[in-house]
Each structure stands twice: as C-alpha cells, then as structure tokens.
Amino acid sequence: MTVALGDGVGAVRCLDDGVPICSAISRVAADVGSIGLILGWLPGVLEGLDTAAFADIVALMPGWGMRDVLRSPKARFVPTSLASIPALLAGPLRPSVLITRLVERDGLLYFGTEVSWQREVIDAGVPVLAFIDTVAPAASAEAPLDPGRVRVVGRTDDGPIALLPKEPAPVHNALAERVLRFVPAGARLQYGPGQLGTALLRQVQVPLRIDTGLLTDAVVELDQRGLLVGEPAATYLIGSEVLYEWSEGRRILRGIDYTHDLIRLSRGEPFVAVNTAIEIDPAGQINVEGVGDRVVGGIGGHPDFCVAGRMSRGGLSIVAVPSSFNGRSPLVAQLSRPASTPAHDVDLIVTEAGHADLRGASWSQRRQLIGELFGSVD
C-alpha cells in the first residue's frame, strides 16, 4: 500500500500520545514491508521518519522539510509543477490512504490551513484518516467534507506551524518598487512567500486582488490598509499567528485544481505573476530548483503562474531577481539544472537597477536585452 501524508503547515506531526506520526508510520512500514510514502510540500522537518523502513518515498516538492529525506536512496523527487499534482495523485501515483489534519465547525469537517491536492485525492475515493485540530483556523472556501469518506482517529491542539516572516532587505524593497510600476489597480497579483513578496504587498498603493499559491502575513497588512479587494485565493497558508487568526472563518483556500488552473487564471481581471529565479540563461529560461546537485526548492507553481500571466490580457509574467546574490549573478551561460520555466513564458525580467521587456522580442533580441540588464554572464 501507499500512504500519503497531508502537507503544508497543518501537516499531522504527532499522535494523541505525543509520538511523532512519522515514527509510528515508520514502525508499521518496517513490520509490514512494501509500504510506500507520498510527501507533498512540507515546511517543517519530518521528526522520526525512518526512510529505510519504506519500499519507496515519492517527494512532490523538494526543499524545506524534504532535504534530509531526499538523501535516502529510497526517496525520489518527481519533477512536476503544482498544477499537475492532483492528476498524478488521482492516477499513476494514487495512494491507498491519506492521513491528514482537519478542523471541525458546527459538526462539519473542513480543511484548515491548506487544501492543496488533498481534496482531489478524497474526491477520487481514497480513504482518509483524520486528526481534528482544535486550534487551527478554518479558512477553506470549499464545501465540508463527506463524513462517510473520513475516519476521525484522533484530536490534537498542536495548531499549524508558525513561521515569522523575514524582513525584506533593501534590495527586496528596491525590486518591489520597480515591479509595482507594472501592476495596475484592480489587477490580480500572484506573489511568492519570501522577502520580495512581503516587500511587494507593503509597498502596494492601489487596490488589488490576491490570487496566489501561498498566502502570507503580508496580506493582513494589505487588508488593514484597505487595499485588499475581496477575499484572497490561495491553496496554502504560511505565516505566523497573525495570519492564522485573521484567516479564521474566511473563504480563502481552495484546491490546486482551482488555484493553479490556467484557464481561470488567464481570464478575467489582469493577472500579474511575480516570481523569482535562481538561474536565468541568456534566452530567459528559468531554473528555480537549485544549483547543480544542490537542490533548494521545487518547481512548484512557478511555470503555472508564469504561463497564466503571459496569457492574461493586460497581465504579465514577471521574474524579479537581485542583480547579484552572494556575489554571484543569476545570469549564467547555461542552466546547471533542467529548466523549470521555459523562456517564452517570461515577459519581463526585473532587477533593482532596471528591467528587460521581452514581449515581442526575437531570440537574438532577448539575448541582447537580458545581457544589457545584467552586464555579463557568469
């Protein structure tokens, strides 16, 4: 059989008696044998996981809490964007059971701090073993879960993992100022969970909708300033208690099949996707995973949001990067890993010093514009 663990800041961490969930599953896997494990996006370390106990471990998002796991010969990373994960888990990677955390309101069961790919797995008929969190917020915009498909096996008051946002550095503020010149009032903005995303939302001066993958503390400040239009859309929450308290009872979270849907994102109000890169080649191909064998993150929603921004009328696909990081330019002669996002899905590359508008440019013109922006190739 194959066990899938619900992901995000609300992933199950411990059983009722305090035993780490991964220790318990590892013991069963060692005793039974031939048990596979599927892991999604995990911002925390998997305490007690014995990778040797499993027949196979599939990682859908490397980086963060997955780095130690992927050192095991039993583990493998499936290179895929977030948009394709629900189909994979309903098809060739379908698990036998999902172990997840839910919240209860008025006797009904909901997802709390993430929906991600989990609703799709449940709708595909996969049985669910659930722990009810008595502390986590209920931020799902989806209908309550069918109780006939869920077996409640315990309760917890752990609450979601709280992660304080890192303050933007001057370079992130400078990047945000340049990026926001291209974001019109009333647009839908997608942003990443790091320092640039925080800087963007703090510097916004026009009303915006937020349509993104991971929602952070910065959206609370945007709302307090009266510049958040409607409820944001996301599939994960990641932040501090400030975000979790603010999100209680709000209809925010939906499955990846909604948040990363190309047709929905590319229609309606202009959709502006703002993402970053680890490496950019002279034609504009993007690598967001790492450098060589050193993996720091997954493909995630980067290619999904970039193509949606490019296709949106009035929207944009923006890649914003410092011109230098730790003394190294992101512009390289050749990517050290396979491309995460193709060059033709990038409209603008922005640095703190300027930008390269690649819309309508030929391949030779793209190389010239990108070269002029960075000055040289590492």
C-alpha angles and dihedrals in degrees: 000000000000124000121205119200117210110245142214130059088315096058112136110264107171142018122238091273094052096257110141110254091228091055091053094047091045091054091051091046091051091050098043102033128203094062118143127203130212119199128186131186109334121179093186135059116266100240115212098008112152103197092188090065093067130078092216138358120201118197116198094184121026124199130056108043094004102065097094092042093055091058088071118095087224092063129080134179118225107213104224139128120250092251092066098046097087091055091048092051093046090049133020095004096040109153126221094227139006120219111198148145123252138176128229126222123174090345094306128113123233140164112262119199099000141019098180113148094332100094090053091053091050092048088052088063101257111153116246131217107194138191114205113225112211093192107041120098123251105233102151120129091196131095118271117275121263104259089211089069096047129073111195107216102171151342132243140184094199094114122200123309108273115219120183112221116247114240115249117253120227090265091058091050090050091049092049092051091054095043094050091060086075098046113091125207112273094022124136110247126205117193140169127250098248137088094290091055091052091049092049096054093043093053098044111121100177131063112270141176117230115223109167148127103247120030118209141189091271091076089064091060090046090054092047089054090054094243100112111102112210123323117324121243121225141136099220136037117211122174147068134314087277090068095040094051092046092050097053110122094001119129097233114121127076136162124279088252086070105031095047098035108134096207094050094044095048094051131068124022115015111285115215115191116197116190138152137226142216094206134014122189124213092266093050102259111154132221116191100164106076145281116295110309092348106097116194101166147355134261089255118160095328097109092038095056095039094057091044092052091048092051096044114102105240090006131110143209105222127184110195120191138158111255088238134019120191087345093307127111117227088223109094133173090237132007113253091216134033114287114272094194125022119241095242091064093062117088102173135017111202130192130174088263101049145306143263115223105207098177110124093003122135120231092264092047091050090054091050094048094047092045091051091049095054099028097221145015121251 
